[in-house]
């Protein structure tokens, strides 16, 4: 499968917030500090959660390490844990190195938030609202009823996976082993909303932040549904029901603390914390730039036709197109002594029509092409050799489709080995916080963004700007850039 780097960073361990005078020479650390491990020792559910932790890291790309971001989150969680209803509850919060928009909790005080969610939020109060919601699941013991089931594969993965056989550990983790996390009932979600908003307001944060961020996630989901960025099965809204009624209820809970404007947003400190955070794909996963996929570590690239949407998920790249067309790209190591024809016949491909096997070259690289069939689907299968790596390009279409040949040739014909200059020019995308100057507009900053499509829409989504909303000099806004 695609090569992956090691896990990054370390999660933060937070307990109830205590005020310490570090300048006091008499300060002595506790011999028995309140931590997740000490609080949950012997707890069966907490033990289960600890065993799930490595799987979560695998699914969500490991931990994301950024000291200033961790300090900002520590402050948020510290304020939220000043909870008289649960004085001994401790939380371990981990930032996941994933572009998806998600946060969830496991029994025993394990909290997770993705860098994608932090990039979407616009102030500390919004993050506090999300974390308080998840902490409410923990304190209410909703984890007892939490369902563990495999995430349903989307159409693209189902189609191309039907033709593959074998029991690859990487495939199992990437496709069938995705966790459906924080799968609570609607009533539990609404209960967590109420408890979380109460905790947010009691901690001094803006209680309306929950409703505000729900709107942002709605806008994000609408944008993602068109652009196809990231794997929707790993997003917050895939497992958290959302509707205008839920936002209305959240506003009702917030009104118990006062009118809008009540509580702190802590926007400036939050923006300082997320300035420079990675946005989108990691370098070791390759980059999606519109209809292009480029992997600087592997040194290969390809393109899909207009109308296709690329999803760079763990261990593979898939794309969906009009007319139920689907595409999958991955790679594996194959000994140079084994011919591509023999590799194609080695049993990893089900439904192979051996009479269709043809040797060819793609941009100077040795390749073999064939047809395969599974139920109501037909597949174009192309394998290309680059050194000891063999890359597999599978294009799928319904049996009755007449587009398979032309689409497959369009995609496989673009597969190429990148040159060093092209690799060196590729840089990861990051969120940068900039200040609005006199004369600047939404279009000004949208035009500064690089590496993303539908710039104007994305700029508005990232900054929670509704249609017609204008900017004022001195405002601070987020843009996506490779600088």
PEHUTA-V426318 format. One line per field, one symbol per residue. ss: DSSP state (A for helix, B for strand, O for the rest). Layout:
# PEHUTA-V426318
ss->???
This chain:
# PEHUTA-V426318
ss->OOOOOOOBOOOBBBOOOOOOOOOOOOOOOOOOOOOAAAAOOOOAAAAAAAAAAAAAAAAOOOBOOOAAAAAAAAAAAAAAOOOOOOOOOOBBBBBBOOOOOOBBBBOOOBBBBBAAAAAAOOOAAAAAAAAAAAAAAAAOOAAAAOOOOBOOOOAAAAAAAOOBOOOOAAAAAAAAOOBOOOOOOAAAAAAAAAAAAAAAAAOOBOOOAAAAAAAAAAAAAAAAAAAOOOOAAAOAAAAOOOOAAAAAAAAAAAAOOOOOOOOBOOAAAAAAAAOOOBBOOOAAAOBBBOOBBBBOOOOBBBBOOOOOBBBBBOOBBBBBBAAABBBBBBBBBOOOOOOAAAAAOOOOBOOBBBBBBBBBBBOOBBBBBBBBBBOOBBBBBBBBBBOOBBBBBBBBBBOOOOOAAAAAAAAAOOOBBOOAAAAAAOOOBBBBBBBOOOOOOAAAAAAAOOOOOOAAAAAAAAOOOOOOOOOOOOOBBBBBBOO
